[in-house]
Amino acid sequence: MEGREVVIHEKTPAESATFLADILGDRYTTTAGGMLSTGAILDLMDVCAGRVAWMHVGGMVATVSFDKVELFAPVSHMDLVRVEARVVETGSSSMTVYCSCYKHDIQTRQFIKTTESFIVMVALDPETRRPNKNIPRIRLETQSDKEIALLVAERKKLNRLWMNMQKESNDGTPLKAKDVEEASTFMSTRRELLTIPETKVVIRKQSMPRNLNHSQTLFGGDILLWMEQAAVYAGKRFTQNEHMLTLTMNRLSFTQPIFVEDVIEMHARVVYVRKYILEVEVTCFVDRQKAIKLVPSHTGYFTLLNLDPLGMKRPICTGLKFSDDDQESLLTYKKAKDRFLFEQKHMMAQAQAPSELNRVLSAADEADAGQKFAFH
């Protein structure tokens, strides 16, 4: 704010680090084998990151973006889930919060890591609601925090490569279906083919006061929960199978604040299909009272695994079909395929050794339909 004295000081990650723990599942949809919706975990991670950021700056904050979230192990209905968070990097008004999530295993009485992500929060001036640049800088003291900070730099580099890859997918060259589609052995299992527009599901939700944070905008975690629910429903509708589990959510940035009077409209569509997994694109729009048309907000990409009632991997029997006349669908599919190949290529750049889910994804083309899903 003009005329306000800017005093910059430092804090260590330990000064604002905290954790939240809750027994999840009471009001969330479950999947095969009693596995919890991944959206519930994203919601708790966002709340914990917001708490840490608020403690660091001592004031109003908002969620800006989530890095890739990958499920290492499933969480079951009514599991005790613990999320630990700490600020590991600061910018002029932003903070990168490292969140790690654990579930409590009753048999071993130990916590098992289930996922992690870097969440970017921004400090807001309480009067103007603009970015507040008067925030403490981070002072890294422990070796662990310094290593995580290095990882943040690696993730930023990887994210830039990811964004460049997506831009390069659209070079303006007309596409042909025969060049974009994949000639893979699992295509022979398809019993039905749908176009991408035929997979679309539209959901509209009215913001409510209970969904608002202290800055009077919609909680980022609530939006992620709704988006994940939309993605799972689109996946179930596509496969005609009730049993699907979200494995990953790819990089997502919020570009529009959503207020209590706004309606959020989500368009979910299946954009890529392998043997056992598929990707659902969820695009969010904001319907404002005085706006002439919907305002685009953000897009997320969710990778879902197809399961049977016992939690075993199940081949997907529905595929996508294309026409040279539908250039938008061809480009959408090409970009989704490039995302899949990019993640396969850069899997070793992740924070830790390949998880069981990495192995599930990398083995997705193998003829092992009878193999039980590794986590169940």
C-alpha positions as CSV (number, residue, x, y, z in Angstrom):
1,M,0.0,0.0,0.0
2,E,1.3,3.5,-0.9
3,G,3.1,5.2,2.0
4,R,3.4,2.0,4.0
5,E,6.8,1.2,5.4
6,V,8.2,-2.1,4.0
7,V,10.2,-4.0,6.5
8,I,11.7,-7.2,5.3
9,H,13.1,-9.8,7.8
10,E,13.8,-13.5,7.7
11,K,12.3,-16.6,9.1
12,T,13.4,-20.2,9.1
13,P,11.0,-23.0,7.8
14,A,10.7,-24.4,11.3
15,E,9.1,-21.2,12.6
16,S,6.0,-21.7,10.5
17,A,6.1,-25.5,9.8
18,T,3.0,-27.4,11.0
19,F,0.9,-30.5,10.4
20,L,-2.8,-31.4,10.2
21,A,-4.2,-34.8,10.9
22,D,-7.7,-36.1,10.2
23,I,-9.7,-39.2,9.7
24,L,-10.9,-38.9,6.1
25,G,-13.7,-40.5,4.3
26,D,-16.8,-39.5,6.2
27,R,-18.2,-37.3,3.5
28,Y,-16.2,-38.3,0.5
29,T,-16.9,-40.8,-2.3
30,T,-14.9,-44.1,-2.1
31,T,-13.7,-46.3,-4.9
32,A,-12.9,-50.0,-5.4
33,G,-11.7,-51.7,-2.2
34,G,-12.7,-48.8,0.0
35,M,-10.1,-46.5,-1.4
36,L,-10.6,-42.8,-0.7
37,S,-11.1,-40.2,-3.4
38,T,-7.8,-38.4,-4.1
39,G,-9.6,-35.1,-4.1
40,A,-10.1,-35.4,-0.3
41,I,-6.3,-35.6,0.1
42,L,-5.7,-32.6,-2.2
43,D,-8.2,-30.6,-0.1
44,L,-6.4,-31.3,3.1
45,M,-3.0,-30.5,1.6
46,D,-4.3,-27.1,0.4
47,V,-5.6,-26.3,3.9
48,C,-2.3,-27.2,5.5
49,A,-0.3,-25.2,3.0
50,G,-2.5,-22.2,3.5
51,R,-2.1,-22.5,7.3
52,V,1.7,-22.6,7.0
53,A,1.8,-19.6,4.5
54,W,-0.5,-17.6,6.8
55,M,1.8,-18.3,9.8
56,H,4.9,-17.3,7.8
57,V,3.5,-13.9,6.7
58,G,1.1,-13.3,9.6
59,G,-1.7,-12.4,7.3
60,M,-3.9,-13.1,4.3
61,V,-2.8,-15.7,1.6
62,A,-4.3,-17.4,-1.4
63,T,-3.4,-20.5,-3.4
64,V,-1.6,-19.9,-6.7
65,S,-0.6,-23.3,-8.0
66,F,-0.1,-27.0,-7.3
67,D,2.9,-28.9,-8.8
68,K,2.3,-32.4,-10.0
69,V,0.7,-34.6,-7.3
70,E,1.3,-38.3,-7.6
71,L,-0.2,-41.0,-5.4
72,F,2.5,-43.3,-4.0
73,A,0.1,-45.5,-2.0
74,P,-3.7,-45.4,-1.7
75,V,-5.6,-44.1,1.3
76,S,-8.6,-46.1,2.5
77,H,-12.0,-44.8,3.7
78,M,-11.6,-43.7,7.4
79,D,-7.8,-43.8,7.4
80,L,-5.9,-41.3,9.6
81,V,-4.1,-38.9,7.3
82,R,-1.4,-36.6,8.3
83,V,-0.1,-33.7,6.2
84,E,3.1,-31.9,7.1
85,A,4.0,-28.6,5.5
86,R,6.8,-26.0,5.6
87,V,7.8,-23.0,3.5
88,V,10.9,-23.8,1.5
89,E,11.2,-20.8,-0.8
90,T,10.0,-17.2,-1.0
91,G,9.7,-14.7,-3.8
92,S,8.6,-11.0,-3.6
93,S,5.1,-11.9,-2.5
94,S,5.0,-15.7,-3.0
95,M,5.9,-18.7,-1.0
96,T,6.6,-22.3,-2.1
97,V,5.2,-24.7,0.5
98,Y,6.4,-28.3,0.5
99,C,3.6,-30.6,1.6
100,S,4.0,-34.3,2.3
101,C,1.1,-36.6,3.1
102,Y,1.1,-39.8,5.2
103,K,-1.5,-42.4,6.1
104,H,-1.4,-44.3,9.4
105,D,-1.0,-48.1,8.9
106,I,-2.9,-49.9,11.7
107,Q,-1.0,-53.1,11.3
108,T,2.5,-51.6,11.7
109,R,1.4,-48.5,13.7
110,Q,3.6,-46.5,11.4
111,F,2.9,-43.6,9.0
112,I,3.4,-44.4,5.3
113,K,4.0,-41.7,2.7
114,T,1.2,-41.4,0.2
115,T,2.0,-38.3,-1.8
116,E,3.8,-34.9,-1.9
117,S,3.7,-31.7,-3.8
118,F,5.0,-28.1,-3.9
119,I,2.2,-25.6,-3.5
120,V,2.7,-21.9,-4.3
121,M,0.8,-19.4,-2.1
122,V,0.7,-15.6,-2.4
123,A,0.5,-13.1,0.4
124,L,-2.3,-10.5,0.0
125,D,-2.7,-7.0,1.3
126,P,-5.9,-7.2,3.5
127,E,-7.1,-3.8,2.2
128,T,-6.3,-3.9,-1.5
129,R,-6.3,-7.7,-2.0
130,R,-3.3,-7.2,-4.2
131,P,0.0,-9.1,-3.6
132,N,1.8,-8.1,-0.5
133,K,5.5,-7.8,-1.0
134,N,6.2,-7.1,2.7
135,I,6.8,-10.8,3.6
136,P,9.7,-12.5,5.5
137,R,12.3,-14.0,3.4
138,I,13.2,-17.6,4.1
139,R,16.5,-18.5,5.8
140,L,17.5,-22.1,5.2
141,E,19.5,-23.6,8.1
142,T,19.1,-27.4,8.0
143,Q,20.6,-29.7,5.4
144,S,17.2,-31.1,4.8
145,D,15.6,-27.7,3.9
146,K,18.5,-26.9,1.7
147,E,18.0,-30.2,-0.2
148,I,14.3,-29.5,-0.6
149,A,15.1,-26.0,-1.9
150,L,17.4,-27.5,-4.6
151,L,14.5,-29.8,-5.5
152,V,12.3,-26.8,-5.9
153,A,14.7,-25.4,-8.5
154,E,14.7,-28.7,-10.3
155,R,10.9,-28.8,-10.3
156,K,10.8,-25.3,-11.7
157,K,13.1,-26.2,-14.5
158,L,11.0,-29.3,-15.3
159,N,7.9,-27.2,-15.3
160,R,9.4,-24.8,-17.8
161,L,10.2,-27.8,-20.0
162,W,6.7,-29.1,-19.6
163,M,5.1,-25.8,-20.6
164,N,7.5,-25.5,-23.6
165,M,6.6,-29.0,-24.6
166,Q,2.9,-28.1,-24.6
167,K,3.5,-25.0,-26.7
168,E,5.5,-27.0,-29.2
169,S,2.6,-29.5,-29.6
170,N,0.7,-26.7,-31.3
171,D,2.9,-25.5,-34.2
172,G,0.0,-24.7,-36.5
173,T,0.6,-27.7,-38.8
174,P,-2.7,-29.4,-39.9
175,L,-2.9,-32.8,-38.2
176,K,-4.1,-36.2,-39.6
177,A,-5.8,-38.8,-37.5
178,K,-3.6,-41.6,-38.8
179,D,-0.5,-39.7,-37.7
180,V,-1.8,-38.8,-34.2
181,E,-3.4,-42.0,-33.2
182,E,-1.3,-44.8,-31.7
183,A,-1.1,-48.2,-33.3
184,S,-0.7,-50.2,-30.1
185,T,-1.6,-53.8,-29.2
186,F,-4.1,-52.6,-26.5
187,M,-6.3,-51.0,-29.2
188,S,-7.6,-54.5,-30.1
189,T,-9.4,-54.6,-26.7
190,R,-11.7,-51.6,-27.6
191,R,-15.3,-52.5,-27.9
192,E,-16.6,-49.0,-28.4
193,L,-15.1,-45.8,-29.8
194,L,-16.2,-42.2,-28.8
195,T,-15.1,-38.8,-30.0
196,I,-13.6,-36.5,-27.4
197,P,-16.7,-34.2,-27.5
198,E,-18.9,-37.3,-26.7
199,T,-17.0,-37.8,-23.5
200,K,-17.7,-34.3,-22.1
201,V,-19.4,-33.9,-18.7
202,V,-20.5,-30.4,-17.5
203,I,-20.9,-29.6,-13.8
204,R,-22.0,-26.3,-12.4
205,K,-21.6,-25.4,-8.7
206,Q,-22.7,-22.3,-6.8
207,S,-20.1,-21.0,-4.4
208,M,-21.3,-20.9,-0.8
209,P,-20.1,-19.0,2.3
210,R,-18.8,-22.3,3.8
211,N,-16.4,-22.7,0.8
212,L,-14.7,-19.3,1.4
213,N,-11.4,-18.7,3.0
214,H,-10.4,-15.6,5.1
215,S,-9.8,-13.6,1.9
216,Q,-13.5,-14.2,1.0
217,T,-12.6,-16.3,-2.1
218,L,-13.2,-19.9,-2.7
219,F,-10.8,-22.4,-1.1
220,G,-8.4,-23.8,-3.6
221,G,-8.8,-27.2,-1.9
222,D,-12.6,-27.2,-2.5
223,I,-12.0,-26.4,-6.2
224,L,-9.5,-29.3,-6.5
225,L,-12.0,-31.6,-4.8
226,W,-14.7,-30.7,-7.2
227,M,-12.4,-31.0,-10.2
228,E,-11.2,-34.4,-9.1
229,Q,-14.8,-35.6,-8.7
230,A,-15.7,-34.3,-12.1
231,A,-12.7,-36.1,-13.6
232,V,-13.6,-39.4,-11.9
233,Y,-17.2,-39.2,-13.0
234,A,-16.1,-38.5,-16.6
235,G,-13.8,-41.5,-16.4
236,K,-16.6,-43.7,-15.0
237,R,-19.0,-42.6,-17.7
238,F,-16.4,-43.3,-20.4
239,T,-15.5,-46.8,-19.2
240,Q,-18.9,-47.6,-17.9
241,N,-17.1,-48.8,-14.7
242,E,-17.7,-47.5,-11.2
243,H,-14.3,-48.4,-10.0
244,M,-11.6,-45.8,-10.9
245,L,-8.8,-44.3,-8.8
246,T,-7.0,-41.0,-9.5
247,L,-3.3,-41.6,-9.7
248,T,-1.9,-38.1,-10.5
249,M,-3.0,-34.5,-11.0
250,N,-0.7,-32.6,-13.3
251,R,0.5,-29.0,-12.7
252,L,-2.4,-26.6,-12.1
253,S,-2.4,-22.8,-11.7
254,F,-5.3,-20.7,-10.5
255,T,-5.8,-17.6,-12.6
256,Q,-9.1,-16.2,-11.3
257,P,-10.4,-15.6,-7.8
258,I,-13.8,-17.1,-7.2
259,F,-16.2,-15.2,-5.0
260,V,-19.4,-16.3,-3.1
261,E,-21.7,-14.8,-5.8
262,D,-19.9,-16.7,-8.6
263,V,-20.9,-20.0,-10.2
264,I,-18.0,-22.3,-11.2
265,E,-18.6,-24.4,-14.3
266,M,-16.4,-27.4,-15.0
267,H,-16.0,-29.2,-18.3
268,A,-14.5,-32.7,-18.0
269,R,-13.6,-34.8,-21.0
270,V,-11.4,-37.8,-21.7
271,V,-8.5,-36.8,-23.8
272,Y,-6.1,-39.8,-23.7
273,V,-6.5,-43.5,-23.2
274,R,-4.0,-46.3,-22.7
275,K,-4.6,-49.9,-21.7
276,Y,-5.4,-49.4,-18.0
277,I,-5.2,-45.7,-17.6
278,L,-6.8,-42.6,-19.1
279,E,-6.4,-38.8,-18.7
280,V,-9.3,-36.5,-18.1
281,E,-8.9,-32.8,-18.8
282,V,-11.0,-30.5,-16.5
283,T,-11.4,-26.9,-17.5
284,C,-13.0,-24.5,-15.1
285,F,-14.9,-21.3,-16.0
286,V,-16.4,-18.6,-13.7
287,D,-19.9,-17.4,-14.3
288,R,-20.1,-13.9,-12.9
289,Q,-23.3,-11.9,-12.6
290,K,-22.2,-9.0,-14.7
291,A,-20.0,-10.9,-17.1
292,I,-21.3,-11.3,-20.7
293,K,-19.8,-14.8,-21.0
294,L,-18.0,-17.4,-19.0
295,V,-14.5,-16.3,-17.7
296,P,-11.8,-19.1,-18.2
297,S,-10.1,-19.8,-14.9
298,H,-7.8,-22.9,-15.0
299,T,-7.3,-26.4,-16.3
300,G,-6.2,-29.6,-14.6
301,Y,-5.2,-33.0,-16.0
302,F,-6.1,-36.1,-14.0
303,T,-4.7,-39.6,-14.7
304,L,-7.1,-42.3,-13.6
305,L,-6.6,-46.1,-13.2
306,N,-9.3,-48.5,-14.2
307,L,-10.0,-51.2,-11.6
308,D,-12.3,-54.1,-11.0
309,P,-14.4,-54.5,-7.8
310,L,-11.5,-56.2,-6.1
311,G,-9.0,-53.5,-6.8
312,M,-7.2,-55.2,-9.7
313,K,-6.2,-53.4,-12.9
314,R,-8.8,-53.8,-15.5
315,P,-8.3,-53.1,-19.3
316,I,-10.3,-50.2,-20.6
317,C,-12.7,-51.4,-23.3
318,T,-13.7,-47.9,-24.7
319,G,-11.4,-45.9,-27.0
320,L,-11.3,-42.6,-28.7
321,K,-11.9,-42.0,-32.4
322,F,-10.8,-39.1,-34.6
323,S,-11.5,-37.4,-37.9
324,D,-9.2,-35.2,-39.9
325,D,-12.0,-32.6,-39.9
326,D,-11.9,-32.2,-36.1
327,Q,-8.6,-30.5,-35.7
328,E,-9.3,-29.3,-32.1
329,S,-9.7,-32.9,-30.9
330,L,-6.6,-34.1,-32.7
331,L,-4.6,-31.3,-31.1
332,T,-6.0,-32.1,-27.7
333,Y,-5.1,-35.7,-28.0
334,K,-1.7,-35.0,-29.3
335,K,-0.9,-32.7,-26.4
336,A,-2.2,-35.3,-24.0
337,K,0.0,-38.0,-25.6
338,D,3.0,-35.6,-25.3
339,R,2.2,-35.1,-21.6
340,F,2.2,-38.9,-21.1
341,L,5.5,-39.4,-22.9
342,F,7.1,-36.4,-21.2
343,E,6.2,-37.8,-17.7
344,Q,7.6,-41.2,-18.7
345,K,10.9,-39.6,-19.9
346,H,11.3,-37.4,-16.8
347,M,10.1,-39.8,-14.2
348,M,13.5,-40.1,-12.6
349,A,13.5,-36.3,-12.0
350,Q,10.9,-36.8,-9.3
351,A,11.7,-36.2,-5.6
352,Q,12.2,-39.8,-4.8
353,A,12.8,-43.2,-6.3
354,P,10.1,-44.6,-8.6
355,S,7.1,-45.5,-6.5
356,E,4.8,-48.5,-7.0
357,L,2.5,-46.3,-9.0
358,N,5.4,-45.3,-11.3
359,R,5.9,-49.0,-12.0
360,V,2.1,-49.4,-12.6
361,L,2.2,-46.6,-15.2
362,S,5.4,-47.8,-16.9
363,A,4.0,-51.3,-17.2
364,A,0.7,-50.1,-18.5
365,D,1.2,-51.7,-21.9
366,E,2.1,-55.2,-20.6
367,A,-0.4,-58.0,-21.0
368,D,-0.9,-58.5,-17.3
369,A,-4.6,-57.8,-16.9
370,G,-4.9,-60.4,-14.2
371,Q,-2.2,-58.9,-12.0
372,K,-3.6,-57.4,-8.8
373,F,-3.3,-53.7,-8.3
374,A,-0.1,-53.4,-6.2
375,F,-1.5,-51.3,-3.4
376,H,-4.5,-53.4,-2.6
